Amino acid sequence: QVQLVESGGGLVQPGGSLRLSCAASRTIFRINKMGWYRQAPGKQRELVAGITSSGTTNYADAVKGRFTISGDNAKNTVNLQMNSLKPEDTAVYYCNVVLINFQSYWGQGTQVTVSS
């Protein structure tokens, strides 16, 4: 069973930066795409950013220009650089990996709190 482990969450002031990292417990083959989702209290989980195995990225409108996703299929890692953080970015952030057979893995989540 593959486990995804996120790190890098925490408390940051508005305008600050955080870098989230996600690593797999073992080598994953045939990755289709990787991504970061978030879920704020009382809201549905939403896609923040995604990256395909070929390197194509996509972002939620709310984070475009502020967040950058990067991934390494060989190392089975995916990172999310978050700059100019806003209070509305506060949420639990989840790492996700989807294989070419559509099997999906999720991390346990890491809390990001943006507050002064």
N, C-alpha and C positions, 0 to 999 in steps of 0.2 A: 504494500500500500504506500502510495506517495503522500508525503506531507509537505505542505508549503508553509514556510516560517517567515513571517513578516517582522521587520524591525524598523526603528527609526521614528516611531510616533512620539508624541509628547505634547507639552504645553508651550505655546509660542505666542508672542505678542502680534497684534495686527501689523502687517507689513513685513513680518519676518519670514524665514525660510525653514523648511524641513526637507530631509531626503529619506524617503521610504525605500526599503530594500526587501526583496522576497527571494528566498532560495529554496530549492527542492531538496528533500531528504536523500534523494537518489537521482540518478540520471533518468531523464524522461526523453523518450524518443517520439518522433513523429508529431512534434508540436505544430499546431495550426496557428494559434495566436495566444498572446498573453495580455493581461490587462489588470487595471486597478478599478475597483468599484468602491463606493462609499454609501453608508447608511446613517442618516441623522435621526435623532429620536422622533418617532411619530411619522417618519417618511419611509418610502420604499427605497430599496437598494438601487443605486443608479451607476451607470458606467461613467467613470471619470476620464480614463484614457486607455487606449488599446494599441497593440503593436502586433503585426502579423509576422510570420516566419520570414517573410521577404523584406521586412523592415518598414512596411507602410504603417503610419500612425494615424490615429483619430482621437479627437478630444471633445469632451462636452463643451458647449458654448461658454459655460460659466468659468471654465478654467483655461480657455485658449489664450496663449500669450503669457501665461503665468506658470503653467505646469509643463514639464517635459518628461516623457516616458522613454526609457531605454531598456533594451533587452539583449540577452546573450543566450541564444539557443544552446550553444555548446556547453555553457556553464549552468544552464537552466536557472538563470537569474533574471529578474525584472525589477527595475528601479523607477521611482517617481520623484523627480525633483520639483518641489513646490516652492515657488517664490511669491512675494507680495500676497501673503496669506490674509484672508479676511475672516471675520467671525462666522460667516455663513459657510466656510469650509470645514467647520467643526463637524466631525462625524467619526464613525469607525470605518477605517479603510481596509478593504479586503483585496488580496491578490488572487488572481484567477488564471488558470492555464487550461486551454482547450486543445485536445488532440485532433488529428485529422479524422478520427472515427467519432468525433463529437463528445468523447468522454471528457468530463470537466472536473477539475480539482480546485478546491478553495483553501485559502489560509484561514487562520483562526481570527484574524482581524487585529488591527492596531489602532488605538485611540489617538486622534489628532484633535487638540483643543486650541482654538485661536481666541485669545482673550487678553485684555489688559488688566 
